[in-house]
């Protein structure tokens, strides 16, 4: 087993609790699916939000996933860089995995693909 970081980001339609939690849940599910992650293999998950998202803690969406009761989750605010992508939730999931660094699948959804086009599969 190796210790790896899985990155993900998604933009949110509005600064509402429902929009933030729905988008975060969607992103988490896709990160878990794409990397075949079991909750017991997660060391912790760090969530950041842009300053324009303050209606909910995105970590709350993690609590909705089956088996995530004891997964450590933490939220923080992104650095407010002028011109940065707005209404964005970013995730860093630290996992134990047999995947190599190049086999890890980072997930960028709903406009967040522009953050890392080098890691976003082409359709």
Helices and strands as residue ranges (DSSP letters): E 2-11, H 17-35, G 39-41, E 42-49, H 59-62, E 73-77, E 88-97, E 107-109, G 112-115
